[in-house]
Amino acid sequence: MAIVQMQKFHVLSFKKTHEKLLQSLQNFQKAEILPADEGILLSDNHFLKDDSSAMTEKLENQLARVLWAKDFLANYLPKASFIQKLRNQPPTYTLAQLEHITETSDWETFVEDLRAKDRRLRMIAQEKQDLSKEENELNRWRYFDESPAVLNELKHSVGLLGTISNEQIPTLNHELEKYPSSYYQIIQQTTSTTYLLLLFHKTNQQKVRYSLSTVGFDEYHYPFQGKPQEALSEVKEKMAAIIAEEKEIKAALSQMKAEALQMNVIAEYYSSQVVKSQSKERLFQSKAVTSLAGWVPTAEAAKLEEQIKHATNNEYYLVFEEVREEEIAEVPILLKNNRWVAPFETLIEMYSLPKYDEIDPTPFMAPFYALAFGMMVADFGYGLILFLAILLAKKIFYFEAGMKRNLTFFQLCALPTMMWGLIYGSFFGMTMPFQLLSNQSDITEILLISVIFGYIQIFFALILKFYLLWAKKKQKFNAIFQAGSWMLFLISGALLALGLTILPDSSLSTVGGIGFAVALIAIVIGGSVEGETLAGKIGSGLYGLMDLTNYMSDLVSYTRLMALGVAGGSIAAAFNLIISYFPPVARFTIGALLFVLLHAINIFLSYLGAYVHGIRLQYLEFFGKFFTGGGRAFKPLKASNKYVTIVSDENKQQEEQE
């Protein structure tokens, strides 16, 4: 339960084996690569950085092609349901297996085939759009049972096809009455437009056309061959043919599930190759030698050397070095805790990882957070349903490591929720046959417990601060006067409060008062360290007393443990009271549904409030006393695990044995 100890390593190997070395380190998954000039061995002018940008770009282009194919296929494959996605455990591969699958598959030809299908589908979509327009156009003239081309063969008459607004039909009749040798026929009529055939003598052509322009006649030029009905049949046949072709292509794509899975594997391979190629830019190379540096957990140093030895055929020079004081800020942070504490690391990661010379606050924060979380929900039924729901989900479904850790986090928080639910005697807002405290009548006692809880956590934070300062060189004075003084202040305050209230006849108030005065003096002395001049020391020392208000507000902040617990319990009880007023029949029908719905809402709000306010108490009231943070996460060279799960050769062997 601590920050994992790290070692810096620097390895020299022959250039001919550097690709295999990087591959081995990527498979090892436990070494972070640094720029070689930050290593232990100083590189001279004979070493130059490896420019692998061209190779990286080439690999990224290959990856882009595979990802396009993967996304393209996803549009046509049957969609798995949400439940199916949760139940499907992705297959695991080693890097060697990824390489073998990629090299033995003709994926580039497959991608080109998909691009051809994509182009054809796009062409079909355009053809369908064009044919649909033609079909709509022909539908308007399908009742004209002649080929419009005959209108161009008339010797003495002029024939026109066109449209006119329905409102202009009376005006058209009036205008055509001026020309006895004119005639029109309605081909089709919609709610707004009339489709016409017009015939008139050529001698009146100029006058008729002028009259037609005054009524908004729009001449139509028929672009097809043959009769409209025949052309319409041809268009429909073409439409049916390309729709059938489209269905055939999409049906073929929908059967490519195996190919899609293979695309995931190949995408992961090229993704890992991109990562490896980018890592090569951190190397230094001469004509024959490669220089590589990085960080590795101390416990994995021997295995790292085995990997290097195997990858280089025992032709290497490896140096390990312990962390130097000036490197502390640069050391990557990897936390290691037991199964009960590790899920709470997510809270540390959200805030800030500790620096290498700090302590991992996770095991100290976890019990306080869990107890505070439980006290803010404080219902046995709510805790039980959360615990069982997560337990069932983890048994039935597959979750990746990060999600599984988050679920375990809430499952662990459900345990103190049930514990406080038993203390309050609350089960879905109903009072259980036994209870130590009532969240309805024992408000003062619960408030006092909340403040005492906060007092203990703040005091514990000061103990950690004292320990951290005492462990550092030349910090023992600060440990006594900046942490010890506040510890004495809190102890004296507690003794003074006990002497004035519970034990007024004892000497506790006197001892507490003396300790209180000594603590204030020590606080001033501790604060004076920050001043440079005498006046500055006095000013900064007196200013340190302002932290008294911060400690008081910190203790008041813990009253939210009472407030949220009581509020959630009261809301749950109010829901039950409302449902109890229903008639018996309604109580066990609509009342049961309301019971589930209303308590589901209260459960969500209670857990959300407990999660957020619990985090606030840890980040401000607890961490603010001793924890600085600012560490960076350990990022080993490994595959991305975006598309399939990659494991080391060692883990794959263990998996197959199991």
Secondary structure by P-SEA (a helix, b strand, c coil): ccccbbbbbbbbbcccaaaaaaaaaaaacccccccccccccccccccccccaaaaaaaaaaaaaaaaaaaaaaaaccccccaaaaaabbbbbbcaaaaaaaaaacaaaaaaaaaaaaaaaaaaaaaaaaaaaaaaaaaaaccccccccccccccccbbbbbbcccccaaaaaaaaacccccbbbbbcccccccccbbbbbbccaaaaaaaaaaaabbbbbbbcccccaaaaaaaaaaaaaaaaaaaaaaaaaaaaaaaaaaaaaaaaaaaaaaaaaaaaaaaccccccbbbbbbcccccaaaaaaaaaaaaacccbbbbbbcccccccccbbbbbbbcccccccaaaaaaccccccccccccccaaaaaaaaaaaacccaaaaaaaaaaaaaaaacccccaaaaaaaaaaaaaaaaaaaaaaaacccccccccccccccccaaaaaaaaaaaaaaaaaaaaaaaaaaaaaacccaaaaaaaccaaaaaaaaaaaaaaaaaccccccaaaaaaaaaaaaaaaaaaaaaacccccaaaaaaaaaaaacaaaaaaaaaaaaaaaaaaaaaaaaaaaaaaaaaaaccaaaaaaaaaaaaaaaaaaaaaaaaaaaaaaaaaaaaccccccccccccccccccccccccbbbbcaaaaaaaaac
